[in-house]
Amino acid sequence: MMGLALELRRRGHEVTLATNETFASLAQRHDLSFEVLGTREDFIACISHADLWHPRKAFAHVYRSLQPGLKTQYELLARHAARTPTVAIANCFSFGAYLAQEKLNIPLVTLHCQPAVLWSDFEPPTLPGLFGPRWLKRFCYNVGVRFFIDPVVLPFLNPWRLELGLPPIRQISRWWHSPFGVLGMFPEWFSPPQPDWPAKIQLTNFPLWNDQSQGTLSAEVEAFMQAGEPPIVFTPGSANVHGQTFFTAAVEACCRMKRRALFLTEYPDQLPQPLPQDILHLRYVPLDAVLPRAAAFVHHGGVGSTSQALAAGIPQVIMPLAHDQFDNAARVTRLGVGTSLTVRQFSAARLASRLHDLISSQAVQSACRQCAERLKVRDGLSRSVDVLEEWVGPL
């Protein structure tokens, strides 16, 4: 969203970023107008709960964490639209924005960074609890929507819709694709479009945006990168505070392989102490600054991390936990550029074995180079703004 906002502003559009106040300083560094949706305390409470990373409980937890800010989101859009023509760009959890579109006729573009939220009976995404042939996956998906998604959202959403004079809805997963337009920020070779996807959908490319990408690495990081063979980079996700098991296995795997490593996490309390001398911990570094110089990337399977490894041309080991991560892991495996280990499988021995096989495989290295070549031109943001300008027209 930050990358897209900055590209829109570069094109001359007036842009406001609205999200949790945790990201206010990021917007301020880029001199971007900012509106608060939720407090820092809300954010900490959300990421501190283990349900955020539970395959079946994550949706309900994320929704309940965001719910207090949905009416603020609606009011924010109403206020902006009263002053000037306004277009909303929002993800599938932004129910306040969807209601503003229906009630106030504010154009809304749904932004999907990951294909996992686009159900298809023809080529279903890989989601927790889905198995068997396509008909059985379709049945399991419908059961999940009916008993695990709609009951979480609709008891709040439909009474609010009644207050606004709008009819009730029955299935959230069909409502969260805007009829005005759906922008998929991933390429067709990663997820080919399906016949039953939303009618007005346009795929562009991965955004591949990182904060501070244009800067230089610190002297400490540069010295480490040059001090030996390319390291293996590990992260369980930028918002993951429950990565103790992940990092413990990572330390032992690196010791078994006698490999150097770079650990990325904003929350160092989850790291084993002391770390071996050939493992460096950083709170943050732009992935596109270090991954091209790494031997492999071990991560949770978020689409941002996944796409950065594809662009860097290095193999991946993914430990999916929830959300879109299982689907991204399946696509990485099909591309031949990596593999995945479940939480139960994620031991030091298995991790070391998988990393050794990936790093030493000529077929994997060739597939990685092919993906990197496809992403050599980083045009996801510019192509996405082209689509938005075509849909919206002059404001």
Secondary structure, 3 states (H helix, E strand, C coil): CHHHHHHHHHCCCCCEEEECHHHHHHHHHCCCEEEECCCHHHHHHHHHCHHHHCCCCHHHHHHHHHHHHHHHHHHHHHHHHHHCCCCEEECCCCHHHHHHHHHHCCCEEEEECCHHHCCCCCCCCCCCCCCCCHHHHHHHHHHHHHHHHHHHHHHHHHHHHHHCCCCCCCCHHHHCCCCCCEEECCCCCCCCCCCCCCCCEEECCCCCCCCCCCCCCCHHHHHHHHCCCCCEEECCCCCCCCCHHHHHHHHHHHHHHCCCEEEECCCHHHCCCCCCCCEEEECCCCHHHHHHHCCEEEECCCHHHHHHHHHHCCCEEECCCCCCHHHHHHHHHHHCCEEECCCCCCCHHHHHHHHHHHHHCHHHHHHHHHHHHHCCCCCHHHHHHHHHHHHHCCC
